């Protein structure tokens, strides 16, 4: 209404909320937003990687509002049209249908690729086996449970901690949403490592109460056995998730989190010892998790003792560079997370 009062004829919401996939929280989804608002004429959505040519949801006034989403990895291009009569329509174009290329843009891309190609193809190690994050059907493995790749990354974090002035950490944590690609059998290059951890996430070390760790393990397990980008992968720790117990995690529309009810995370051990809720542990992770409350994580009572000092993919690259061939132990999960 305020935008219309300022002269807007149409309001197009560009969102990153998602629609119906299991890792989308329903009350934060785009259909829920549309159904509980008025004044939005159309939504260009993201986050859940769904291919949505045109979804119509009625708003509070009973008016149909179009939601569209193009999927992922430029498989489609979205086209939204406003005709002379004021009607909005959308269509998705397959990337294969787009024949023309802008020569200036092509040259710009090729120049950038040429500039970094030699560096990115630098060999760091070799793998005799695949370390998947995603299966052959395009489904996330790391968001449903432990994998060897997650263990490789969190082990790299622990090794990095030992090299800092702060010294050895007790636990390494990483949200599954931070890992984005497989490492395939063959040479492991810098490009491989950057693809696995593509975000500019900085590593830091904090002192964290055991109770906060327990709480955030619950937050990370809240959507299990479905996909969950907040699932915490670990080193220096093991734990179990009982998916037969409903999640006790409660999140409101402002992102506030509470835990009420029986816990599904159990048998939590730190370096072979039962976790002590009152003890302070040294935890290494990315700033997105420890400082920015990424994926709903809170980590109450956290004290940063080693400020952000290195980008995550650099830490992984340093670790794999120690091995001529990656250790066989990363071929399969090691039992750090057990789901029942």
Secondary structure, DSSP 8 states (H G I E B T S, - for coil): -HHHHTT-S--EEE----SSSTTS-GGGSHHHHHHT-SS--EEE--SS--EEEEEEEE-TTS-EEEEEEE-STTSEEEEEEE-TTS-EEEEEEEGGG-----HHHHHHHHHHHHHHHHHHT-EEEEESS-B-SB-TTS-BSTTTS--HHHHHHHHHHHHHHHTSTT---SEEEEEGGG----B-SEEEEHHHHHHHT-S--EEEEEEEEHHHHHHHHHHHTTTTTS--TT-EEEESEEEEE-TTS---EEE-TT--EEE-S--SEEEEEETTEE--TTSEEEEEEEHHHHTS-GGG---TT-EEEEEEEEEHHHHHHHHHTT-SS--GGGGS--SSEEE-
